[in-house]
């Protein structure tokens, strides 16, 4: 590294004040989890790993400052965290970057701007952009358009095919020497110009901007599908939990036979404190087991009169609500009834519908089978009915 290069301090501004409504999440996309860490933390670490970066400014909404400080303490070593400054984000990207610019120390000569939700940036690209600033004054990372481009009218009918020669997709980092970026912002403010990115501001101020070859993996996380791609690129496996449940009850007279929330036409019913729905109980146990939350007896003890004769679908709803509160959705559930008689095939569809509703999931996620034991054992002799359930729970995408 040359002496001149060493003397030129570099900094980066990370605008991260937006919410990202296209992400369809209940919180700003930069705070969603990616491979065990918030997206914004991945982005910060990428620049901390570049030795040429002396300062990082996060421009975030004022009501998120304390949250960001807590995340920095949690995920960033104290020595490195000292390089990170906070600035107040604005209503637009341009305002956020301007605020970040004002927070940078005066001796930062080379300034990059990078999207807070573009976490897969590699050190090589950061260094290429800084080298490009030294050579050209102002740069933007971009990739050539490979797809054929179509122009359409208001009715979504193609008007013409656009020549893609010389057409690039803009990425970040974008950046410039300090005085050039400052000049671009002064011109924009004086003329009331708003640009979609820093390159647009530099262009508007008649400052030439050079292209630095970007990378396809340097994607901006904007929609749910982008987060899935990022997770795949990082080799992240979906977080899943598997549970098994089993239940058995004796058949007796003067009790209704209820399985999967359906009343079955049969002279005998199952004995139990609740409605003794063995199929639903097995599913409840499987869900609790997948979460490491004990069993049905722990949550709904037969010593509690509140559960005497209760519809077991209500117990299932409660168990699955507990799973949802922990961030899980139903992957799938496979259940097997062991019953010599009566014939249960006519009822399986309605049972499946009941269980799916109670678990707030689709029919395709619930499978129910019924089998006999060829007159062997207590189910084969008609003394009782048993059920097994296996459940896969998975973390919600936005967690």
N, C-alpha and C positions, 0 to 999 in steps of 0.2 A: 504494500500500500504506500503510495507516494506521500511526501510530506504535505503537499498541498491538499491531497485528499484527506489526510488525517486532521488538518486544520479546519476543514469545512464540516461543521456540525450539522447533523440531520435530525429532523423530527417528523412525527406523523400526527395528523389529526384524524380521529375516528368519529365521524358524526353518527350518533346512535340515540337520537331523541325521538325517532318516529315510532309508530305503533305497528305498522305493517298489517293493515286490515285484510290484505289478500291471503295472509297466512291462516286466516280463520281460527285464530287462537284467542284465548281470554287474557293474554298478556303479550307485551311486545316481543317480537320474534327473536330479538337479540338475547333474550333471557331464557329461551327454550333450551332444553338439554340436548347435547350432542356428545355422544361417547362419554357420558358421565360428567360433563362440564357445560356451563352455559356457553352459547355460541359466542357471545362477546368476549369471554375469557379466552377461548381458542384464538380469536383474532388478536387480542392483546399479547398473548404468548408468542404468536408468530413474529411480532415486531420486537419483542424482548429478546428473542433468539437471534436477531440480526445485530451484530456488534456495531454496525455503523449508526444505529438509531440511538440518539442520546436522550430523546424525550418523546413521550406519548401523551397526547391530550385526548381525553374522552369527553365529547360534547353530548351530555345526556340531559333529559328532562329534570327540572329542579326537584320534583318529587321522587326521583329515582336515585338521587345522590347517595343517600344513606345505604340503600340497597347495593349500589355499586361498590361503595367503600367496604361493605361487609364481604362481598364476593372477592374483592382484591385481597382482603385479609385471609380469606379461606383458601384461595387457589394460587396466590402469588407469594413467593418468598419476600420477606421484608426488604432485603437489599434491592431486589428488582422492582418492587412496588414503588420505591422512591422515585423511579423514572416516570411514573404515571401521574398525570395531573387531571383534575376535573374542571370542566367548563360548563356553563349553562347552555343547554341546547335551545334552539329557537323553533319557531313554527315551520320553517323551511330548512332544507339542507344548506342553502346558501347562508342563512343566518347562523346555523350551528357551526359551519366551518369558519365564518367570520369570528365568532366567539372563541373558537379554538385557536385561531390565528393570534388573537389578542392575548391568549394565555401563554403562548410560547415565549421562551426567553429570547431577548434581542440577538443573542449570538447564534441562534439556529438559522443557518443560511440556506439549507436545502430542505424544502417542505414537501412532504407527501400527504395526500388525502386518500383515505381508504375506507370503504364501507364497513361499518361495524358488523354487519351480517354477511360478510364475505370471509369466512374463517379458514379456508383451505389455502390461503396465500403461502407460497414457498419463499424461503430466504433468497434463493437465486433470483426470483422475479423482483423482490424488493431491491436487491443490489443492482439488478439491471436497470431499474427505474432511476435509482440514484446516479448511476453512471450516465444514463441518458440525460439527466438534468445538467450534469457537469459539462456534457458535450454540446447539448442543444439549447439549454435554458429552460425548456418546458416539455413535458412528456405525458403520454397517456398509455397505459397498458391496454391492448386491444387484440382481438383475433379476427381474421378474415371470415366473412360470411360464406358458408359452404352450401347452404340451401338456396334453391331457386326462390326468388322474391316475386310476389304478385301484388299488383295494385288493384283494389276493388272499389266499387261505388257504394252508395248508401244502402243498396239492396244486396250487398255481399256478392255481387257478380264481378268477375274478373274483367278489368279494363285492359290491362296489359301486363306483360312480364318485364320486370325491371332488370337492367343489366347490373349484375353484382360485382363487376370488375372494379376494384378499388374501394369496395364497401367493407367496412369493419364494424364489429360489435364492440362497443366501449366497455371496458372493465375499470377497475381500480387496482393498484394505485394510479393516481394522477398527481402531478406535482410540478413544481417550478422553483427557480431561485426565489428567495424571499422578496426581493424588490419587484420581480415580475408579477408574482401573485398579488402583492400589495397593490401594484398598479392596476391589475385587472379588477380588483374589488373596488378601487376608487372610481374607475370609469363606470362600473356597473351601478354604483350608488349614485353617482352624479347624473346618469342617464336613466335611472329607474329600470335598469335591465335585470331580469331574473333568468338565470341559466339552469339547466337541469344537472350540470356537473361543472367541475372546475375548467375542463377543456373549453366548454362553451363560453365561460367568462373570459378566458385567455384569448379565444378567437375573436370575441366581441371587441376586445381591446387591441386587435391587430397584432397579437403576439403569436408567432409561429409555435405550433405544438407538434412534436415528433412522436411517431408511433414506436412503442416498445412491444415486442411480441408477447402477448399474454398467454394464458394457459386455459384449456377447457375445464380443468378441475377447479379453477379459481372462480367458482360459481357464487352468485349472490343468492342467499336463501330468501325467497320471496313468497313462494307458495308451498303447500304441504308436500308436494312431490319433490321439491328441491331438498327438503330436509331428509327425505328418504334416500335421495341420491348421495347426499353428504354422508349419511350414516353408512351406506354401502362402501363409499370410497375410503372411509376410515376403518372398514372391517367390523363395524359395530353389529352385534347380534341382538335381535329383539329380546327384551327381558321377559322371560316366561316362567311360570310356576305351574307345577303339575300336582294334582291331589287325587287321592282315591277315597271313596266312601263305600261303606257297606252297612246294611241294616236288615233285620229279620224280625217278623212278628208272628205270633201264633194266631191261627184262625179259630174263631169262636162263634157261638150263636148270639143273636140279639145285638149285633154290631154291623154298621154299614161297611161295605168293602170299598175303600177309596184308594185309588192308585193314580199318581200324577195329577191329582186334583179332580179326577173323574170318579163318579159313583158308578160302580160296576153292578150289574144285575146278577146277584148270587146270594144264596141263603146264609152264607157265613161272612163274617167281617174280621178285621184284624184288631187284636187287643192292644191297647196302649193308652198312655196318659192324654195324648193329643188325638187327632183322627187316625193315628197309626199308619200314615201313608208312607210305606217303606221306600217307595221309589223316590219321592221327594226328599225323605230323610237322608237317603244315600247321597243325593246330589248336594244337599246342604253340607253334609260331612266332607264331601270332596272339595267343595269351595273353601270351607274353613281350613281343611288340611293343606290346600295349596298356599294359603296365606300364613300357615303356621299358627293358626288361631284356635288350636284345640279341636273339640268336637261338639256335636249338637247338644250333648248333655251339659257341657260347660255353659253354653249360652242360653239354653232353654231347659233348665232342670225340671224333672218330673215332680219335684217337691214344691214347685211354684204353681199355685192355682190359676195364675194368669194364662197358663198354657193348657189347661184342662179342656179337652175337646176342640182345641184350636185348629183351624184350617192350616195345614202344613205349608201351603203356598205362601202364607204370611211369614212363616219362618224363613222360607227360601228368599222372599223379597228382602227381609232384614239382612240375611247373610250376604246377598249380592250387593246390597247397598254398602255394606262394610267393605266389600272388595272394590267397589267404585270409588269410595272415599279414599282408598289407598292408591288410586290411579290405575286400576285394572279394568280390562274389558274381557268379555268371554271370547276365548279363542274357539273352543268347541267342547262339547260334553258328549260322552258316549255312555249310555246306561243299558244295563241288562237286568230284566226281571226273571227270577227263577220261580216258576209257578206251574204246577201240574194241571190245575184247573181253577177257574174257568178259562176258556179261550179268550185271549186278550187282544188278538189282532184287530178286531173292529174298533177298539178304543185307543190304539196307539197314536193315531193322528191327533186326536183331541188332547191326549196327555202331552204330546210334544208341543202343541200350541200353548197349553197352560204353563209349561215350564219355561218356554221361550219368553212369554210375556212377563213372568215373574223375574226373569234374569235380564230383562230389557235388551233382548238380542233377537236375531232372526231365526226362523225355523231351521235354516240350513246349518246352524251351529249346534242344534240339539238332535241327537240320534237315540232312539229307543228300540231295544230288541227284547223279545220275550221268548223264553225257551223252557222246556220241561227238563227234568232230570231222569227221565225214563223210569219213573216210579221208584227211584232210589232216594234214600234219605228222608228228612222230615218234609221237604217240599214235595218229594215224589209220593209220599204217603198222604199228602193233603193236610198235614198238620200245621203248615204255615207257608208264608211267602217271603222270599228274600230278594234283595236287589243290590247290584254293584253299580258304582258310578266312577268314571274317570274324567277329570276336568283339566283343561289347559287354560290358564289365565295369562293374559299378556298386558304389558304396560301400554297405556294410551300413547299415541304417537307424539302428542304435544308435551309429554312429561320429560 
